Amino acid sequence: MNESRVRTDRPREDVLRVRVEGELDAAAGASLLRQVDAHLAVAGAGWAPVRHVLVDLGTGVTARGSRALHHLRHVAWNRGLDVRLIGAARVAPRMVPGARAVLHGMRNHPDLASALAELEPPAVVAA
């Protein structure tokens, strides 16, 4: 039974945060990809646009879970989105080298506050 859960929220209008509670394994990775896709579809339909996706890693990442991150990075790049990880330094030492390489290939932050501080400010729309 998969103990991981994936939840999303919007800490800022242009930021989608995906929080993994537990380990990012194959099932949690599939859930992560489905949820991001659903949010991007809604944003593409005229709702508040997403410019940044932050993946807040839980307790670890399996090799199959890292494949979801690799796929997310590819999809995001094709859509002009910025993808960053939160907590990768915490989980990387317990990972196999191939999966760890996926984490090191992405921008990393220790927490949500530092990630938000480094992002471009949201675009201001004049009325």
MOPAC internal coordinates of N, CA, C and O (Angstrom, degrees):
PM7 1SCF
backbone

  N    0.0000 0     0.00 0     0.00 0    0    0    0
  C    1.4554 1     0.00 0     0.00 0    1    0    0
  C    1.5159 1   109.20 1     0.00 0    2    1    0
  O    1.2310 1   120.53 1   -46.93 1    3    2    1
  N    1.3152 1   116.60 1   133.07 1    3    2    1
  C    1.4603 1   121.82 1  -178.62 1    5    3    2
  C    1.5224 1   110.13 1   -79.00 1    6    5    3
  O    1.2310 1   120.36 1   -57.65 1    7    6    5
  N    1.3135 1   116.92 1   122.35 1    7    6    5
  C    1.4557 1   121.71 1   179.93 1    9    7    6
  C    1.5218 1   112.45 1   -92.47 1   10    9    7
  O    1.2310 1   119.70 1   177.45 1   11   10    9
  N    1.3079 1   118.18 1    -2.55 1   11   10    9
  C    1.4573 1   121.64 1  -178.19 1   13   11   10
  C    1.5200 1   110.65 1   -84.69 1   14   13   11
  O    1.2310 1   121.52 1   -34.62 1   15   14   13
  N    1.3228 1   114.71 1   145.38 1   15   14   13
  C    1.4558 1   120.82 1   173.04 1   17   15   14
  C    1.5095 1   108.02 1  -130.44 1   18   17   15
  O    1.2310 1   120.87 1   -33.14 1   19   18   17
  N    1.3037 1   115.95 1   146.86 1   19   18   17
  C    1.4574 1   121.67 1   179.52 1   21   19   18
  C    1.5171 1   107.33 1  -120.50 1   22   21   19
  O    1.2310 1   120.90 1   -53.60 1   23   22   21
  N    1.3221 1   115.88 1   126.40 1   23   22   21
  C    1.4618 1   122.03 1  -179.73 1   25   23   22
  C    1.5205 1   108.84 1  -128.08 1   26   25   23
  O    1.2310 1   120.97 1   -28.37 1   27   26   25
  N    1.3081 1   115.76 1   151.63 1   27   26   25
  C    1.4604 1   120.11 1   178.03 1   29   27   26
  C    1.5211 1   110.20 1  -122.66 1   30   29   27
  O    1.2310 1   121.41 1   -26.92 1   31   30   29
  N    1.3199 1   114.92 1   153.08 1   31   30   29
  C    1.4519 1   121.44 1   171.15 1   33   31   30
  C    1.5212 1   108.40 1  -153.28 1   34   33   31
  O    1.2310 1   120.57 1    -5.50 1   35   34   33
  N    1.3084 1   116.52 1   174.50 1   35   34   33
  C    1.4635 1   122.01 1  -178.36 1   37   35   34
  C    1.5347 1   107.84 1  -124.05 1   38   37   35
  O    1.2310 1   119.91 1   -90.81 1   39   38   37
  N    1.3398 1   117.77 1    89.19 1   39   38   37
  C    1.4670 1   119.91 1  -179.76 1   41   39   38
  C    1.5288 1   112.77 1   -67.28 1   42   41   39
  O    1.2310 1   120.86 1   163.49 1   43   42   41
  N    1.2998 1   115.97 1   -16.51 1   43   42   41
  C    1.4550 1   122.88 1   176.29 1   45   43   42
  C    1.5251 1   106.56 1  -150.31 1   46   45   43
  O    1.2310 1   120.05 1   -25.08 1   47   46   45
  N    1.3087 1   117.51 1   154.92 1   47   46   45
  C    1.4637 1   121.39 1  -174.11 1   49   47   46
  C    1.5219 1   113.90 1   -51.95 1   50   49   47
  O    1.2310 1   120.01 1   140.12 1   51   50   49
  N    1.3161 1   117.60 1   -39.88 1   51   50   49
  C    1.4628 1   121.48 1  -175.60 1   53   51   50
  C    1.5292 1   113.93 1  -100.12 1   54   53   51
  O    1.2310 1   120.45 1  -168.57 1   55   54   53
  N    1.3300 1   116.75 1    11.43 1   55   54   53
  C    1.4691 1   122.02 1  -175.80 1   57   55   54
  C    1.5260 1   110.21 1  -121.17 1   58   57   55
  O    1.2310 1   121.06 1   -52.00 1   59   58   57
  N    1.3264 1   115.58 1   128.00 1   59   58   57
  C    1.4516 1   121.88 1   171.47 1   61   59   58
  C    1.5220 1   107.17 1  -106.54 1   62   61   59
  O    1.2310 1   120.89 1   -56.70 1   63   62   61
  N    1.3313 1   115.90 1   123.30 1   63   62   61
  C    1.4703 1   120.19 1   175.56 1   65   63   62
  C    1.5215 1   108.06 1  -106.57 1   66   65   63
  O    1.2310 1   121.04 1   -49.46 1   67   66   65
  N    1.3231 1   115.61 1   130.54 1   67   66   65
  C    1.4551 1   122.46 1   176.19 1   69   67   66
  C    1.5242 1   106.45 1  -111.68 1   70   69   67
  O    1.2310 1   120.78 1   -64.76 1   71   70   69
  N    1.3327 1   116.11 1   115.24 1   71   70   69
  C    1.4650 1   120.94 1  -178.17 1   73   71   70
  C    1.5204 1   110.07 1  -102.85 1   74   73   71
  O    1.2310 1   121.25 1   -55.12 1   75   74   73
  N    1.3201 1   115.22 1   124.88 1   75   74   73
  C    1.4596 1   121.11 1   176.90 1   77   75   74
  C    1.5211 1   107.07 1   -98.96 1   78   77   75
  O    1.2310 1   121.12 1   -61.02 1   79   78   77
  N    1.3207 1   115.45 1   118.98 1   79   78   77
  C    1.4601 1   120.74 1   176.05 1   81   79   78
  C    1.5211 1   106.81 1  -101.38 1   82   81   79
  O    1.2310 1   120.84 1   -69.15 1   83   82   81
  N    1.3145 1   116.00 1   110.85 1   83   82   81
  C    1.4600 1   120.91 1  -173.66 1   85   83   82
  C    1.5141 1   109.18 1   104.81 1   86   85   83
  O    1.2310 1   120.94 1    27.87 1   87   86   85
  N    1.3096 1   115.81 1  -152.13 1   87   86   85
  C    1.4615 1   121.30 1  -176.35 1   89   87   86
  C    1.5267 1   111.13 1   -95.01 1   90   89   87
  O    1.2310 1   121.09 1   -41.95 1   91   90   89
  N    1.3300 1   115.52 1   138.05 1   91   90   89
  C    1.4624 1   120.47 1   174.65 1   93   91   90
  C    1.5246 1   107.43 1   -81.52 1   94   93   91
  O    1.2310 1   120.96 1   -85.88 1   95   94   93
  N    1.3284 1   115.78 1    94.12 1   95   94   93
  C    1.4537 1   121.85 1   178.21 1   97   95   94
  C    1.5296 1   108.13 1  -107.62 1   98   97   95
  O    1.2310 1   120.08 1    12.65 1   99   98   97
  N    1.3223 1   117.45 1  -167.35 1   99   98   97
  C    1.4637 1   120.51 1  -177.32 1  101   99   98
  C    1.5281 1   111.97 1   -60.55 1  102  101   99
  O    1.2310 1   119.87 1   135.65 1  103  102  101
  N    1.3295 1   117.85 1   -44.35 1  103  102  101
  C    1.4681 1   121.24 1  -178.75 1  105  103  102
  C    1.5265 1   111.44 1   -66.64 1  106  105  103
  O    1.2310 1   120.52 1   135.09 1  107  106  105
  N    1.3280 1   116.60 1   -44.91 1  107  106  105
  C    1.4685 1   119.99 1   178.71 1  109  107  106
  C    1.5261 1   110.16 1   -66.71 1  110  109  107
  O    1.2310 1   120.21 1   144.44 1  111  110  109
  N    1.3314 1   117.21 1   -35.56 1  111  110  109
  C    1.4625 1   120.53 1   177.32 1  113  111  110
  C    1.5180 1   111.89 1   -63.77 1  114  113  111
  O    1.2310 1   120.41 1   138.84 1  115  114  113
  N    1.3335 1   116.81 1   -41.16 1  115  114  113
  C    1.4676 1   120.40 1   177.10 1  117  115  114
  C    1.5229 1   110.32 1   -64.03 1  118  117  115
  O    1.2310 1   120.17 1   138.61 1  119  118  117
  N    1.3143 1   117.28 1   -41.39 1  119  118  117
  C    1.4658 1   121.35 1   177.59 1  121  119  118
  C    1.5282 1   110.71 1   -63.41 1  122  121  119
  O    1.2310 1   120.53 1   137.40 1  123  122  121
  N    1.3157 1   116.59 1   -42.60 1  123  122  121
  C    1.4636 1   121.79 1   177.56 1  125  123  122
  C    1.5332 1   110.22 1   -56.71 1  126  125  123
  O    1.2310 1   120.44 1   131.07 1  127  126  125
  N    1.3230 1   116.77 1   -48.93 1  127  126  125
  C    1.4658 1   120.60 1  -178.29 1  129  127  126
  C    1.5277 1   111.50 1   -64.69 1  130  129  127
  O    1.2310 1   119.87 1   139.25 1  131  130  129
  N    1.3319 1   117.86 1   -40.75 1  131  130  129
  C    1.4675 1   120.78 1   178.28 1  133  131  130
  C    1.5202 1   111.33 1   -63.15 1  134  133  131
  O    1.2310 1   120.47 1   135.81 1  135  134  133
  N    1.3169 1   116.71 1   -44.19 1  135  134  133
  C    1.4606 1   119.90 1  -177.66 1  137  135  134
  C    1.5272 1   111.66 1   -67.59 1  138  137  135
  O    1.2310 1   120.25 1   138.36 1  139  138  137
  N    1.3178 1   117.12 1   -41.64 1  139  138  137
  C    1.4704 1   119.49 1   177.74 1  141  139  138
  C    1.5202 1   109.68 1   -63.53 1  142  141  139
  O    1.2310 1   120.13 1   136.57 1  143  142  141
  N    1.3227 1   117.36 1   -43.43 1  143  142  141
  C    1.4687 1   120.80 1   179.55 1  145  143  142
  C    1.5275 1   110.64 1   -59.99 1  146  145  143
  O    1.2310 1   119.98 1   136.95 1  147  146  145
  N    1.3238 1   117.65 1   -43.05 1  147  146  145
  C    1.4627 1   121.15 1   179.63 1  149  147  146
  C    1.5248 1   111.02 1   -63.38 1  150  149  147
  O    1.2310 1   119.86 1   136.91 1  151  150  149
  N    1.3141 1   117.87 1   -43.09 1  151  150  149
  C    1.4722 1   120.88 1   178.78 1  153  151  150
  C    1.5190 1   111.50 1   -65.15 1  154  153  151
  O    1.2310 1   120.47 1   140.51 1  155  154  153
  N    1.3212 1   116.71 1   -39.49 1  155  154  153
  C    1.4655 1   119.35 1   179.78 1  157  155  154
  C    1.5300 1   111.04 1   -69.11 1  158  157  155
  O    1.2310 1   120.07 1   146.64 1  159  158  157
  N    1.3207 1   117.47 1   -33.36 1  159  158  157
  C    1.4668 1   120.42 1   177.23 1  161  159  158
  C    1.5242 1   110.29 1   -65.95 1  162  161  159
  O    1.2310 1   120.29 1   137.25 1  163  162  161
  N    1.3231 1   117.05 1   -42.75 1  163  162  161
  C    1.4635 1   121.13 1   178.15 1  165  163  162
  C    1.5266 1   109.88 1   -65.00 1  166  165  163
  O    1.2310 1   120.41 1   136.60 1  167  166  165
  N    1.3119 1   116.82 1   -43.40 1  167  166  165
  C    1.4710 1   120.63 1   179.24 1  169  167  166
  C    1.5183 1   110.44 1   -63.05 1  170  169  167
  O    1.2310 1   120.42 1   141.83 1  171  170  169
  N    1.3332 1   116.81 1   -38.17 1  171  170  169
  C    1.4556 1   120.71 1   179.24 1  173  171  170
  C    1.5110 1   113.12 1   -69.30 1  174  173  171
  O    1.2310 1   120.41 1   161.51 1  175  174  173
  N    1.3303 1   116.82 1   -18.49 1  175  174  173
  C    1.4608 1   121.17 1  -179.61 1  177  175  174
  C    1.5263 1   111.93 1   -87.38 1  178  177  175
  O    1.2310 1   120.47 1  -169.04 1  179  178  177
  N    1.3195 1   116.70 1    10.96 1  179  178  177
  C    1.4574 1   119.60 1   175.43 1  181  179  178
  C    1.5124 1   115.66 1   108.61 1  182  181  179
  O    1.2310 1   119.85 1   175.98 1  183  182  181
  N    1.3163 1   117.89 1    -4.02 1  183  182  181
  C    1.4561 1   120.13 1   175.79 1  185  183  182
  C    1.5210 1   108.52 1   -75.98 1  186  185  183
  O    1.2310 1   120.18 1     0.46 1  187  186  185
  N    1.3030 1   117.27 1  -179.54 1  187  186  185
  C    1.4657 1   121.63 1  -178.72 1  189  187  186
  C    1.5259 1   110.01 1   -53.78 1  190  189  187
  O    1.2310 1   120.16 1   -57.48 1  191  190  189
  N    1.3301 1   117.30 1   122.52 1  191  190  189
  C    1.4701 1   120.15 1  -176.23 1  193  191  190
  C    1.5272 1   112.59 1   -69.71 1  194  193  191
  O    1.2310 1   121.51 1   -33.30 1  195  194  193
  N    1.3106 1   114.72 1   146.70 1  195  194  193
  C    1.4633 1   122.10 1   175.18 1  197  195  194
  C    1.5164 1   107.20 1   -98.33 1  198  197  195
  O    1.2310 1   120.38 1   -54.47 1  199  198  197
  N    1.3276 1   116.87 1   125.53 1  199  198  197
  C    1.4629 1   121.16 1   176.25 1  201  199  198
  C    1.5195 1   111.96 1  -110.54 1  202  201  199
  O    1.2310 1   120.92 1   157.95 1  203  202  201
  N    1.3281 1   115.85 1   -22.05 1  203  202  201
  C    1.4648 1   121.24 1  -176.15 1  205  203  202
  C    1.5300 1   108.95 1  -133.99 1  206  205  203
  O    1.2310 1   120.96 1   -41.13 1  207  206  205
  N    1.3411 1   115.76 1   138.87 1  207  206  205
  C    1.4625 1   122.10 1   174.03 1  209  207  206
  C    1.5205 1   106.97 1  -120.32 1  210  209  207
  O    1.2310 1   120.76 1   -57.74 1  211  210  209
  N    1.3226 1   116.14 1   122.26 1  211  210  209
  C    1.4593 1   122.18 1   177.93 1  213  211  210
  C    1.5212 1   107.91 1  -110.20 1  214  213  211
  O    1.2310 1   120.43 1   -55.73 1  215  214  213
  N    1.3246 1   116.78 1   124.27 1  215  214  213
  C    1.4614 1   121.26 1   177.64 1  217  215  214
  C    1.5207 1   107.38 1  -104.62 1  218  217  215
  O    1.2310 1   121.46 1   -69.05 1  219  218  217
  N    1.3326 1   114.81 1   110.95 1  219  218  217
  C    1.4615 1   122.57 1  -178.95 1  221  219  218
  C    1.5263 1   107.30 1   -90.86 1  222  221  219
  O    1.2310 1   121.01 1   -77.55 1  223  222  221
  N    1.3339 1   115.68 1   102.45 1  223  222  221
  C    1.4618 1   121.64 1  -174.50 1  225  223  222
  C    1.5154 1   111.18 1   -72.39 1  226  225  223
  O    1.2310 1   120.87 1   -35.30 1  227  226  225
  N    1.3020 1   115.95 1   144.70 1  227  226  225
  C    1.4601 1   121.92 1  -179.10 1  229  227  226
  C    1.5069 1   111.49 1   -86.48 1  230  229  227
  O    1.2310 1   120.90 1    60.69 1  231  230  229
  N    1.3316 1   115.89 1  -119.31 1  231  230  229
  C    1.4652 1   120.84 1  -173.53 1  233  231  230
  C    1.5151 1   114.21 1   -91.39 1  234  233  231
  O    1.2310 1   120.01 1   167.15 1  235  234  233
  N    1.3321 1   117.59 1   -12.85 1  235  234  233
  C    1.4594 1   120.01 1  -179.35 1  237  235  234
  C    1.5108 1   111.34 1   176.67 1  238  237  235
  O    1.2310 1   121.42 1    -7.36 1  239  238  237
  N    1.3217 1   114.90 1   172.64 1  239  238  237
  C    1.4626 1   121.70 1   179.20 1  241  239  238
  C    1.5244 1   107.55 1  -136.77 1  242  241  239
  O    1.2310 1   120.40 1   -54.98 1  243  242  241
  N    1.3293 1   116.84 1   125.02 1  243  242  241
  C    1.4598 1   120.73 1   176.45 1  245  243  242
  C    1.5250 1   108.79 1   -84.30 1  246  245  243
  O    1.2310 1   120.69 1    -9.51 1  247  246  245
  N    1.3204 1   116.29 1   170.49 1  247  246  245
  C    1.4673 1   120.17 1   177.79 1  249  247  246
  C    1.5244 1   110.62 1   -59.68 1  250  249  247
  O    1.2310 1   120.08 1   138.50 1  251  250  249
  N    1.3214 1   117.46 1   -41.50 1  251  250  249
  C    1.4704 1   120.36 1   178.37 1  253  251  250
  C    1.5200 1   111.45 1   -70.06 1  254  253  251
  O    1.2310 1   119.89 1   146.22 1  255  254  253
  N    1.3013 1   117.81 1   -33.78 1  255  254  253
  C    1.4690 1   120.48 1   175.95 1  257  255  254
  C    1.5170 1   111.11 1   -65.62 1  258  257  255
  O    1.2310 1   120.49 1   144.58 1  259  258  257
  N    1.3340 1   116.67 1   -35.42 1  259  258  257
  C    1.4645 1   119.54 1   179.72 1  261  259  258
  C    1.5294 1   111.01 1   -67.04 1  262  261  259
  O    1.2310 1   120.33 1   153.69 1  263  262  261
  N    1.3237 1   116.98 1   -26.31 1  263  262  261
  C    1.4698 1   120.12 1   176.48 1  265  263  262
  C    1.5280 1   110.64 1   -63.80 1  266  265  263
  O    1.2310 1   120.28 1   143.62 1  267  266  265
  N    1.3218 1   117.07 1   -36.38 1  267  266  265
  C    1.4702 1   120.59 1   177.03 1  269  267  266
  C    1.5254 1   110.01 1   -64.26 1  270  269  267
  O    1.2310 1   120.13 1   139.75 1  271  270  269
  N    1.3282 1   117.36 1   -40.25 1  271  270  269
  C    1.4639 1   120.41 1   177.86 1  273  271  270
  C    1.5219 1   110.81 1   -64.74 1  274  273  271
  O    1.2310 1   120.66 1   138.71 1  275  274  273
  N    1.3295 1   116.34 1   -41.29 1  275  274  273
  C    1.4626 1   120.67 1   178.00 1  277  275  274
  C    1.5348 1   110.27 1   -61.65 1  278  277  275
  O    1.2310 1   120.61 1   135.76 1  279  278  277
  N    1.3159 1   116.44 1   -44.24 1  279  278  277
  C    1.4677 1   120.79 1   178.81 1  281  279  278
  C    1.5336 1   110.55 1   -65.09 1  282  281  279
  O    1.2310 1   120.29 1   137.00 1  283  282  281
  N    1.3174 1   117.05 1   -43.00 1  283  282  281
  C    1.4675 1   120.85 1   178.84 1  285  283  282
  C    1.5272 1   110.40 1   -59.89 1  286  285  283
  O    1.2310 1   120.52 1   137.14 1  287  286  285
  N    1.3124 1   116.61 1   -42.86 1  287  286  285
  C    1.4672 1   120.35 1   179.23 1  289  287  286
  C    1.5234 1   110.89 1   -60.36 1  290  289  287
  O    1.2310 1   120.25 1   137.93 1  291  290  289
  N    1.3201 1   117.12 1   -42.07 1  291  290  289
  C    1.4661 1   122.09 1   179.73 1  293  291  290
  C    1.5357 1   110.96 1   -65.79 1  294  293  291
  O    1.2310 1   120.17 1   131.94 1  295  294  293
  N    1.3207 1   117.28 1   -48.06 1  295  294  293
  C    1.4686 1   121.82 1   180.00 1  297  295  294
  C    1.5310 1   110.00 1   -62.01 1  298  297  295
  O    1.2310 1   120.59 1   135.45 1  299  298  297
  N    1.3113 1   116.48 1   -44.55 1  299  298  297
  C    1.4638 1   120.50 1  -179.05 1  301  299  298
  C    1.5220 1   111.35 1   -62.96 1  302  301  299
  O    1.2310 1   120.42 1   137.49 1  303  302  301
  N    1.3211 1   116.80 1   -42.51 1  303  302  301
  C    1.4553 1   120.40 1   179.80 1  305  303  302
  C    1.5241 1   110.36 1   -60.14 1  306  305  303
  O    1.2310 1   120.57 1   138.24 1  307  306  305
  N    1.3483 1   116.51 1   -41.76 1  307  306  305
  C    1.4671 1   120.72 1   179.09 1  309  307  306
  C    1.5217 1   112.53 1   -65.19 1  310  309  307
  O    1.2310 1   120.34 1   155.43 1  311  310  309
  N    1.3214 1   116.95 1   -24.57 1  311  310  309
  C    1.4689 1   121.34 1  -179.77 1  313  311  310
  C    1.5291 1   112.32 1   -99.30 1  314  313  311
  O    1.2310 1   120.47 1  -176.51 1  315  314  313
  N    1.3179 1   116.72 1     3.49 1  315  314  313
  C    1.4575 1   120.34 1   179.61 1  317  315  314
  C    1.5146 1   114.08 1    73.91 1  318  317  315
  O    1.2310 1   120.27 1  -153.00 1  319  318  317
  N    1.3305 1   117.09 1    27.00 1  319  318  317
  C    1.4618 1   121.61 1  -179.49 1  321  319  318
  C    1.5208 1   110.61 1  -100.35 1  322  321  319
  O    1.2310 1   121.78 1   -26.95 1  323  322  321
  N    1.2950 1   114.21 1   153.05 1  323  322  321
  C    1.4605 1   123.17 1   176.55 1  325  323  322
  C    1.5290 1   107.68 1   -97.46 1  326  325  323
  O    1.2310 1   119.60 1   -56.24 1  327  326  325
  N    1.3389 1   118.36 1   123.76 1  327  326  325
  C    1.4629 1   122.23 1   177.42 1  329  327  326
  C    1.5118 1   108.51 1  -115.30 1  330  329  327
  O    1.2310 1   121.26 1   -48.19 1  331  330  329
  N    1.3315 1   115.19 1   131.81 1  331  330  329
  C    1.4660 1   121.15 1   178.52 1  333  331  330
  C    1.5202 1   109.67 1  -135.97 1  334  333  331
  O    1.2310 1   121.27 1   -22.28 1  335  334  333
  N    1.3213 1   115.18 1   157.72 1  335  334  333
  C    1.4592 1   121.49 1   179.06 1  337  335  334
  C    1.5141 1   110.15 1  -108.90 1  338  337  335
  O    1.2310 1   121.19 1   -32.01 1  339  338  337
  N    1.3103 1   115.32 1   147.99 1  339  338  337
  C    1.4615 1   122.23 1   172.65 1  341  339  338
  C    1.5254 1   106.89 1  -118.06 1  342  341  339
  O    1.2310 1   120.46 1   -54.44 1  343  342  341
  N    1.3154 1   116.73 1   125.56 1  343  342  341
  C    1.4586 1   121.48 1   176.65 1  345  343  342
  C    1.5116 1   115.98 1    88.08 1  346  345  343
  O    1.2310 1   119.48 1  -167.29 1  347  346  345
  N    1.3141 1   118.59 1    12.71 1  347  346  345
  C    1.4706 1   120.25 1  -178.70 1  349  347  346
  C    1.5271 1   111.88 1   -63.64 1  350  349  347
  O    1.2310 1   119.98 1   142.34 1  351  350  349
  N    1.3055 1   117.65 1   -37.66 1  351  350  349
  C    1.4672 1   120.09 1  -179.37 1  353  351  350
  C    1.5277 1   111.01 1   -63.07 1  354  353  351
  O    1.2310 1   120.66 1   151.29 1  355  354  353
  N    1.3173 1   116.35 1   -28.71 1  355  354  353
  C    1.4584 1   121.45 1  -179.63 1  357  355  354
  C    1.5305 1   111.44 1   -72.28 1  358  357  355
  O    1.2310 1   119.93 1   142.75 1  359  358  357
  N    1.3343 1   117.74 1   -37.25 1  359  358  357
  C    1.4627 1   120.45 1  -174.48 1  361  359  358
  C    1.5284 1   113.81 1   -98.11 1  362  361  359
  O    1.2310 1   119.36 1   158.92 1  363  362  361
  N    1.3225 1   118.83 1   -21.08 1  363  362  361
  C    1.4693 1   122.64 1  -174.81 1  365  363  362
  C    1.5276 1   114.51 1   -56.84 1  366  365  363
  O    1.2310 1   118.64 1   138.93 1  367  366  365
  N    1.3319 1   120.20 1   -41.07 1  367  366  365
  C    1.4677 1   118.75 1  -177.29 1  369  367  366
  C    1.5339 1   114.61 1   -60.77 1  370  369  367
  O    1.2310 1   120.19 1   157.63 1  371  370  369
  N    1.3351 1   117.23 1   -22.37 1  371  370  369
  C    1.4629 1   120.35 1  -178.12 1  373  371  370
  C    1.5278 1   112.70 1   -94.42 1  374  373  371
  O    1.2310 1   119.87 1  -172.66 1  375  374  373
  N    1.3241 1   117.85 1     7.34 1  375  374  373
  C    1.4602 1   121.63 1  -175.05 1  377  375  374
  C    1.5208 1   112.18 1  -102.56 1  378  377  375
  O    1.2310 1   121.18 1   -20.90 1  379  378  377
  N    1.3389 1   115.35 1   159.10 1  379  378  377
  C    1.4632 1   119.93 1   173.94 1  381  379  378
  C    1.5271 1   108.29 1   -71.97 1  382  381  379
  O    1.2310 1   119.37 1   -27.51 1  383  382  381
  N    1.3272 1   118.81 1   152.49 1  383  382  381
  C    1.4689 1   121.39 1  -173.89 1  385  383  382
  C    1.5341 1   115.13 1   -54.17 1  386  385  383
  O    1.2310 1   119.16 1   138.40 1  387  386  385
  N    1.3277 1   119.20 1   -41.60 1  387  386  385
  C    1.4645 1   120.29 1  -179.00 1  389  387  386
  C    1.5192 1   112.42 1   -62.80 1  390  389  387
  O    1.2310 1   120.48 1   137.30 1  391  390  389
  N    1.3208 1   116.68 1   -42.70 1  391  390  389
  C    1.4577 1   121.13 1   178.86 1  393  391  390
  C    1.5262 1   110.24 1   -68.95 1  394  393  391
  O    1.2310 1   120.65 1   141.83 1  395  394  393
  N    1.3157 1   116.35 1   -38.17 1  395  394  393
  C    1.4687 1   120.81 1   178.91 1  397  395  394
  C    1.5298 1   110.44 1   -62.79 1  398  397  395
  O    1.2310 1   120.11 1   145.87 1  399  398  397
  N    1.3284 1   117.39 1   -34.13 1  399  398  397
  C    1.4662 1   120.89 1   179.22 1  401  399  398
  C    1.5244 1   111.35 1   -63.03 1  402  401  399
  O    1.2310 1   120.12 1   145.24 1  403  402  401
  N    1.3334 1   117.38 1   -34.76 1  403  402  401
  C    1.4686 1   120.44 1   177.06 1  405  403  402
  C    1.5295 1   109.70 1   -62.18 1  406  405  403
  O    1.2310 1   120.58 1   136.08 1  407  406  405
  N    1.3260 1   116.50 1   -43.92 1  407  406  405
  C    1.4694 1   120.16 1   179.46 1  409  407  406
  C    1.5180 1   111.63 1   -63.27 1  410  409  407
  O    1.2310 1   120.90 1   137.28 1  411  410  409
  N    1.3283 1   115.88 1   -42.72 1  411  410  409
  C    1.4633 1   119.67 1  -178.09 1  413  411  410
  C    1.5235 1   112.28 1   -69.47 1  414  413  411
  O    1.2310 1   120.18 1   161.04 1  415  414  413
  N    1.3304 1   117.26 1   -18.96 1  415  414  413
  C    1.4541 1   121.01 1   178.01 1  417  415  414
  C    1.5232 1   113.50 1   -83.47 1  418  417  415
  O    1.2310 1   120.32 1  -178.19 1  419  418  417
  N    1.3299 1   117.00 1     1.81 1  419  418  417
  C    1.4661 1   121.28 1  -178.75 1  421  419  418
  C    1.5231 1   109.47 1  -121.82 1  422  421  419
  O    1.2310 1   120.96 1   -23.23 1  423  422  421
  N    1.3232 1   115.77 1   156.77 1  423  422  421
  C    1.4672 1   119.02 1   176.85 1  425  423  422
  C    1.5209 1   109.02 1   -69.03 1  426  425  423
  O    1.2310 1   121.31 1   -41.27 1  427  426  425
  N    1.3250 1   115.09 1   138.73 1  427  426  425
  C    1.4592 1   121.60 1  -175.13 1  429  427  426
  C    1.5241 1   111.52 1  -125.95 1  430  429  427
  O    1.2310 1   121.37 1   -33.51 1  431  430  429
  N    1.3250 1   114.98 1   146.49 1  431  430  429
  C    1.4677 1   122.35 1   177.52 1  433  431  430
  C    1.5265 1   108.56 1  -138.07 1  434  433  431
  O    1.2310 1   120.27 1   -31.50 1  435  434  433
  N    1.3205 1   117.08 1   148.50 1  435  434  433
  C    1.4618 1   119.08 1   179.91 1  437  435  434
  C    1.5290 1   113.44 1   -73.97 1  438  437  435
  O    1.2310 1   120.10 1   152.42 1  439  438  437
  N    1.3448 1   117.42 1   -27.58 1  439  438  437
  C    1.4607 1   119.83 1  -177.43 1  441  439  438
  C    1.5293 1   110.42 1  -155.89 1  442  441  439
  O    1.2310 1   121.00 1    -7.78 1  443  442  441
  N    1.3202 1   115.69 1   172.22 1  443  442  441
  C    1.4646 1   121.29 1  -177.59 1  445  443  442
  C    1.5236 1   112.02 1   -62.80 1  446  445  443
  O    1.2310 1   119.96 1   137.96 1  447  446  445
  N    1.3109 1   117.69 1   -42.04 1  447  446  445
  C    1.4734 1   120.69 1  -177.52 1  449  447  446
  C    1.5250 1   111.45 1   -59.52 1  450  449  447
  O    1.2310 1   119.98 1   135.91 1  451  450  449
  N    1.3370 1   117.65 1   -44.09 1  451  450  449
  C    1.4675 1   119.52 1  -179.02 1  453  451  450
  C    1.5253 1   110.92 1   -69.85 1  454  453  451
  O    1.2310 1   119.94 1   145.78 1  455  454  453
  N    1.3285 1   117.71 1   -34.22 1  455  454  453
  C    1.4657 1   120.32 1   177.38 1  457  455  454
  C    1.5212 1   110.46 1   -65.19 1  458  457  455
  O    1.2310 1   120.21 1   132.26 1  459  458  457
  N    1.3267 1   117.20 1   -47.74 1  459  458  457
  C    1.4684 1   120.71 1   179.84 1  461  459  458
  C    1.5194 1   111.77 1   -63.35 1  462  461  459
  O    1.2310 1   120.33 1   143.34 1  463  462  461
  N    1.3244 1   116.98 1   -36.66 1  463  462  461
  C    1.4685 1   120.76 1  -179.30 1  465  463  462
  C    1.5238 1   111.61 1   -65.06 1  466  465  463
  O    1.2310 1   120.19 1   149.73 1  467  466  465
  N    1.3276 1   117.25 1   -30.27 1  467  466  465
  C    1.4579 1   120.44 1  -177.18 1  469  467  466
  C    1.5367 1   113.55 1   -87.81 1  470  469  467
  O    1.2310 1   120.10 1   163.85 1  471  470  469
  N    1.3314 1   117.42 1   -16.15 1  471  470  469
  C    1.4625 1   120.45 1  -179.43 1  473  471  470
  C    1.5196 1   111.21 1   -72.27 1  474  473  471
  O    1.2310 1   121.49 1   -25.47 1  475  474  473
  N    1.3352 1   114.75 1   154.53 1  475  474  473
  C    1.4556 1   118.79 1   173.56 1  477  475  474
  C    1.5234 1   107.77 1   -61.48 1  478  477  475
  O    1.2310 1   120.48 1   -34.63 1  479  478  477
  N    1.3417 1   116.70 1   145.37 1  479  478  477
  C    1.4646 1   117.61 1   177.11 1  481  479  478
  C    1.5321 1   110.33 1   -65.02 1  482  481  479
  O    1.2310 1   120.29 1   -27.17 1  483  482  481
  N    1.3438 1   117.05 1   152.83 1  483  482  481
  C    1.4631 1   118.47 1   179.53 1  485  483  482
  C    1.5286 1   110.66 1   -62.53 1  486  485  483
  O    1.2310 1   120.84 1   -31.78 1  487  486  485
  N    1.3224 1   116.00 1   148.22 1  487  486  485
  C    1.4570 1   121.10 1   178.76 1  489  487  486
  C    1.5262 1   109.74 1   -66.85 1  490  489  487
  O    1.2310 1   120.75 1   -42.30 1  491  490  489
  N    1.3138 1   116.17 1   137.70 1  491  490  489
  C    1.4586 1   121.59 1   178.19 1  493  491  490
  C    1.5219 1   107.56 1   -98.45 1  494  493  491
  O    1.2310 1   121.08 1   -52.84 1  495  494  493
  N    1.3194 1   115.55 1   127.16 1  495  494  493
  C    1.4548 1   121.00 1  -179.20 1  497  495  494
  C    1.5147 1   108.21 1  -101.61 1  498  497  495
  O    1.2310 1   120.85 1   -57.19 1  499  498  497
  N    1.3389 1   115.98 1   122.81 1  499  498  497
  C    1.4633 1   120.30 1   179.49 1  501  499  498
  C    1.5280 1   109.35 1   -75.37 1  502  501  499
  O    1.2310 1   121.34 1   -38.30 1  503  502  501
  N    1.3201 1   115.04 1   141.70 1  503  502  501
  C    1.4734 1   120.54 1  -179.19 1  505  503  502
  C    1.5044 1   111.58 1   -84.69 1  506  505  503
  O    1.2310 1   120.10 1   180.00 1  507  506  505

